[in-house]
């Protein structure tokens, strides 16, 4: 007989891609433009724990890179980046990397880079251009937290998904507004908007990391990559460490927080609190299949991870993003 594939279309496309360049192209999906302007009253503050160690006292604005061509323009790109949940409600893409490119025929030229803030807004000073014409500007928001902190989301440990704008061809102005959002994800679907699921995972990781940071006396956990989609959810402490999430679980913060709870117990505790033997498990497989000693250790580990994700969602200690 013939067995039908249950993989989502984006995974099958990545497997069919023949070169790294083709794969990277598939990791970036075009967002839905909303033309929402960045608020003039937007806070410029980034939480202290997300700043690199050499900028804890003062955050300097990022300067635009120098263009490699002679004819350049200076432009400020700004807007608001959001993702939608299954009810269609928009949520800000918080503290994510944003880059602005000039899509030259000879390759992409970086014009400027920065990050979103707590409300999803960004504002980046850029420079660049084409010989004899304005730059063909593309804005991308990456599924990765700024300053290499907290987490990134990709199809492998060293890859990162991104959402991008349409090309703004031969742009000649001094200000460009690009605001993007995702489609509305549909629970149980394998063909809905991948952008919505990817940025849901990133936002969940940020929230769970912030709670862990407070519990650890404002000491942020190291960045951990999230691999999505995978065939099962997991936290792996083998080097390099990673978290795996099913595509079907990308909207389920209980699952995402549970795996982060394992990471916190193994790497974030001041004393050794988790000696789980790990491996496949379900509600009936602890003591019967592993014996009492290993079964109790596994049950404790799973119970802690579930307790952490519930606590962090229902009653967070404080909002570290205000």
C-alpha positions as CSV (number, residue, x, y, z in Angstrom):
1,X,0.0,0.0,0.0
2,X,0.9,3.7,-0.1
3,X,1.3,5.7,3.1
4,X,0.4,9.3,2.8
5,X,2.8,11.8,4.3
6,X,1.6,13.6,7.4
7,X,4.3,16.3,7.2
8,X,3.3,19.9,6.7
9,X,4.1,21.5,3.3
10,X,6.9,23.7,4.6
11,X,8.8,20.8,5.9
12,X,8.4,18.9,2.7
13,X,9.6,21.9,0.7
14,X,12.7,22.3,2.8
15,X,13.5,18.6,2.3
16,X,13.1,19.0,-1.5
17,X,15.4,22.1,-1.7
18,X,18.7,21.2,-3.4
19,X,21.0,23.9,-2.1
20,X,21.6,25.8,1.2
21,X,20.5,29.0,-0.7
22,X,17.2,27.5,-1.7
23,X,16.6,26.2,1.9
24,X,17.4,29.7,3.3
25,X,14.9,31.2,0.9
26,X,12.2,28.9,2.2
27,X,12.9,29.8,5.8
28,X,11.7,33.3,5.0
29,X,8.0,33.9,4.3
30,X,6.4,37.1,3.3
31,X,4.2,38.8,6.0
32,X,1.0,40.6,5.6
33,X,1.5,44.4,5.4
34,X,-0.7,46.4,7.8
35,X,0.7,49.9,7.2
36,X,0.5,50.5,10.9
37,X,2.8,53.4,11.9
38,X,5.1,53.1,14.9
39,X,3.7,55.1,17.8
40,X,5.5,58.4,18.5
41,X,5.2,57.7,22.2
42,X,6.9,54.3,22.0
43,X,9.3,53.5,24.8
44,X,12.9,53.1,23.7
45,X,13.8,51.0,26.7
46,X,15.0,47.4,26.4
47,X,14.8,45.3,29.5
48,X,18.1,45.3,31.4
49,X,18.5,41.6,31.2
50,X,18.4,41.6,27.4
51,X,21.3,44.0,27.0
52,X,24.8,42.7,26.3
53,X,27.1,42.9,29.3
54,X,29.0,45.9,28.0
55,X,25.8,47.9,27.5
56,X,24.1,47.3,30.8
57,X,24.6,50.9,31.9
58,X,23.8,52.6,28.7
59,X,22.3,51.4,25.4
60,X,23.8,53.2,22.4
61,X,21.7,53.6,19.3
62,X,22.9,51.3,16.4
63,X,24.5,53.2,13.5
64,X,23.6,52.4,10.0
65,X,26.3,50.4,8.0
66,X,28.3,52.0,5.2
67,X,27.1,51.1,1.7
68,X,29.4,49.4,-0.7
69,X,28.2,51.6,-3.6
70,X,28.6,55.2,-4.3
71,X,25.0,56.4,-4.8
72,X,23.4,56.2,-1.4
73,X,20.4,57.6,0.4
74,X,19.6,57.8,4.1
75,X,16.3,56.4,5.1
76,X,14.6,55.6,8.4
77,X,12.6,52.4,8.4
78,X,10.0,52.0,11.1
79,X,6.8,50.1,11.8
80,X,5.2,47.5,14.0
81,X,5.7,43.7,13.9
82,X,3.0,41.4,15.2
83,X,1.7,37.8,15.0
84,X,-1.8,36.5,15.4
85,X,-3.2,33.8,17.6
86,X,-5.9,31.3,16.7
87,X,-8.6,33.8,17.6
88,X,-7.1,36.4,15.2
89,X,-5.8,38.6,18.0
90,X,-2.6,40.4,17.2
91,X,0.4,40.2,19.7
92,X,3.6,42.2,19.4
93,X,6.7,40.4,18.3
94,X,8.9,41.5,21.2
95,X,12.6,42.3,21.2
96,X,13.3,40.4,18.0
97,X,16.1,41.1,15.5
98,X,15.1,43.3,12.5
99,X,17.3,43.9,9.4
100,X,16.8,46.1,6.4
101,X,18.3,45.0,3.1
102,X,18.8,46.4,-0.4
103,X,18.0,43.6,-2.8
104,X,20.7,44.2,-5.4
105,X,21.1,42.1,-8.5
106,X,24.5,41.0,-7.3
107,X,23.3,40.1,-3.8
108,X,21.7,41.6,-0.8
109,X,23.3,44.6,0.9
110,X,22.6,45.2,4.6
111,X,21.4,48.8,5.1
112,X,20.7,48.8,8.8
113,X,19.7,46.6,11.7
114,X,18.0,46.9,15.1
115,X,15.2,45.3,17.1
116,X,11.6,45.5,18.0
117,X,10.5,46.8,21.4
118,X,7.8,45.6,23.8
119,X,5.0,46.8,21.6
120,X,6.5,45.3,18.5
121,X,7.7,48.7,17.1
122,X,11.1,49.4,15.6
123,X,12.9,52.3,14.1
124,X,16.2,51.8,12.2
125,X,18.5,54.4,10.5
126,X,19.6,52.9,7.1
127,X,21.8,53.9,4.2
128,X,22.4,52.4,0.8
129,X,21.4,52.5,-2.8
130,X,21.9,51.3,-6.3
131,X,23.9,53.0,-9.0
132,X,21.6,55.3,-10.8
133,X,18.5,54.4,-8.7
134,X,17.2,54.1,-5.2
135,X,17.5,50.9,-3.1
136,X,15.1,48.0,-3.4
137,X,14.3,47.7,0.3
138,X,13.2,44.6,2.1
139,X,12.5,44.6,5.8
140,X,12.9,41.3,7.7
141,X,12.0,40.4,11.3
142,X,13.8,37.3,12.5
143,X,12.6,34.6,14.8
144,X,15.4,35.3,17.2
145,X,15.6,37.5,20.3
146,X,18.0,40.5,20.0
147,X,21.6,40.4,21.2
148,X,21.8,36.6,20.8
149,X,19.7,36.2,23.9
150,X,17.0,33.8,25.1
151,X,16.2,31.8,21.9
152,X,16.0,31.4,18.2
153,X,13.6,29.3,16.2
154,X,14.6,27.4,13.0
155,X,14.4,24.1,11.3
156,X,17.9,23.2,12.6
157,X,20.1,24.3,15.5
158,X,22.0,26.9,13.4
159,X,19.1,28.2,11.2
160,X,16.6,31.0,11.9
161,X,13.2,31.6,10.4
162,X,12.2,35.1,9.3
163,X,9.2,37.1,8.0
164,X,9.8,39.7,5.4
165,X,8.1,42.5,3.5
166,X,7.6,42.9,-0.2
167,X,10.3,44.7,-2.1
168,X,10.0,48.5,-2.1
169,X,11.6,49.1,-5.5
170,X,13.8,52.1,-6.2
171,X,12.8,53.8,-3.0
172,X,13.7,57.5,-3.0
173,X,12.2,58.9,0.2
174,X,13.7,59.6,3.6
175,X,11.2,57.5,5.7
176,X,9.7,54.1,5.0
177,X,6.9,52.5,7.1
178,X,6.8,48.7,7.0
179,X,4.5,46.9,9.4
180,X,3.9,43.2,9.1
181,X,1.6,40.7,10.7
182,X,0.9,37.0,10.2
183,X,-2.2,35.1,9.1
184,X,-4.5,33.6,11.7
185,X,-3.3,30.0,12.6
186,X,-5.9,27.2,12.6
187,X,-5.6,24.6,15.3
188,X,-5.0,21.2,13.7
189,X,-4.1,22.6,10.3
190,X,-0.9,21.6,8.4
191,X,-1.3,24.3,5.8
192,X,-1.9,27.5,7.8
193,X,0.5,30.4,8.2
194,X,3.9,29.1,9.4
195,X,4.9,32.7,10.4
196,X,2.2,32.7,13.1
197,X,3.3,29.4,14.6
198,X,7.0,30.3,14.5
199,X,6.6,33.7,16.3
200,X,4.2,32.1,18.8
201,X,7.1,29.8,19.9
202,X,9.5,32.7,20.1
203,X,7.2,34.8,22.2
204,X,6.5,31.9,24.5
205,X,10.3,31.3,25.0
206,X,10.8,35.0,25.8
207,X,8.1,34.9,28.5
208,X,9.3,31.7,30.1
209,X,12.9,33.0,30.0
210,X,11.9,36.3,31.7
211,X,10.2,34.4,34.5
212,X,13.3,32.2,35.0
213,X,15.5,35.4,35.0
214,X,13.5,36.8,37.9
215,X,13.7,33.5,39.8
216,X,17.5,33.4,39.3
217,X,18.0,36.9,40.8
218,X,18.0,38.6,37.3
219,X,20.5,36.2,35.8
220,X,19.3,35.3,32.3
221,X,19.6,31.8,31.1
222,X,21.9,31.2,28.1
223,X,20.3,31.3,24.7
224,X,18.9,28.0,23.5
225,X,17.8,27.2,19.9
226,X,14.4,25.8,19.3
227,X,14.0,23.3,16.4
228,X,10.6,23.3,14.7
229,X,9.0,21.2,13.4
230,X,10.1,18.0,15.1
231,X,8.3,14.7,15.4
232,X,8.2,14.9,19.2
233,X,8.7,17.6,21.8
234,X,11.9,17.4,23.8
235,X,14.7,19.2,25.7
236,X,18.2,17.8,24.9
237,X,21.1,18.5,27.2
238,X,23.6,17.1,24.7
239,X,26.0,19.7,23.3
240,X,24.8,21.8,21.6
241,X,21.6,21.9,23.7
242,X,18.3,22.4,22.0
243,X,14.5,22.3,22.4
244,X,12.3,20.6,19.9
245,X,8.7,21.4,19.2
246,X,6.1,19.8,17.0
247,X,4.4,22.1,14.5
248,X,1.0,21.0,16.1
249,X,2.3,22.3,19.5
250,X,3.5,25.8,18.3
251,X,0.3,27.4,19.6
252,X,0.4,25.5,22.9
253,X,2.5,27.4,25.4
254,X,2.0,24.6,28.0
255,X,4.2,22.3,25.9
256,X,6.7,25.0,25.1
257,X,7.0,26.1,28.7
258,X,7.2,22.5,29.9
259,X,10.4,21.9,27.7
260,X,11.8,25.2,29.0
261,X,11.2,24.0,32.5
262,X,13.4,21.0,31.8
263,X,16.1,23.3,30.5
264,X,15.8,25.6,33.6
265,X,16.1,22.6,36.0
266,X,19.1,21.1,34.3
267,X,21.1,24.3,33.6
268,X,19.6,27.1,35.7
269,X,19.3,25.7,39.2
270,X,22.0,26.5,41.9
271,X,21.9,22.9,43.0
272,X,21.3,19.6,41.3
273,X,17.5,19.2,41.3
274,X,16.9,17.0,38.2
275,X,18.5,13.6,37.7
276,X,15.9,12.3,35.3
277,X,17.0,9.3,33.2
278,X,15.1,11.0,30.3
279,X,13.9,9.1,27.2
280,X,10.4,8.3,25.9
281,X,7.7,8.5,28.5
282,X,3.9,8.8,29.0
283,X,1.6,8.7,32.0
284,X,1.9,4.9,32.4
285,X,5.6,4.4,31.7
286,X,7.5,5.6,34.7
287,X,7.7,3.0,37.5
288,X,6.3,0.0,35.5
289,X,8.9,0.2,32.7
290,X,11.8,1.7,34.6
291,X,11.6,0.5,38.2
292,X,10.9,2.6,41.2
293,X,14.2,4.5,41.5
294,X,14.4,5.7,37.9
295,X,10.6,6.0,37.6
296,X,10.4,8.4,40.6
297,X,13.2,10.6,39.2
298,X,11.5,10.8,35.8
299,X,8.1,11.6,37.5
300,X,9.7,14.4,39.5
301,X,11.3,15.9,36.4
302,X,8.1,15.9,34.5
303,X,6.1,17.2,37.4
304,X,8.5,20.1,37.9
305,X,8.5,21.1,34.2
306,X,4.7,21.1,34.2
307,X,4.5,23.1,37.5
308,X,6.9,25.7,36.1
309,X,5.0,26.3,32.9
310,X,1.7,26.6,34.8
311,X,3.2,29.0,37.4
312,X,4.9,31.2,34.8
313,X,1.6,31.6,32.8
314,X,-1.0,31.9,35.6
315,X,0.8,33.9,38.2
316,X,4.1,35.3,36.9
317,X,6.1,37.0,39.7
318,X,6.2,40.3,37.8
319,X,6.1,41.8,34.4
320,X,9.8,42.3,33.5
321,X,8.9,44.1,30.2
322,X,7.3,47.1,31.7
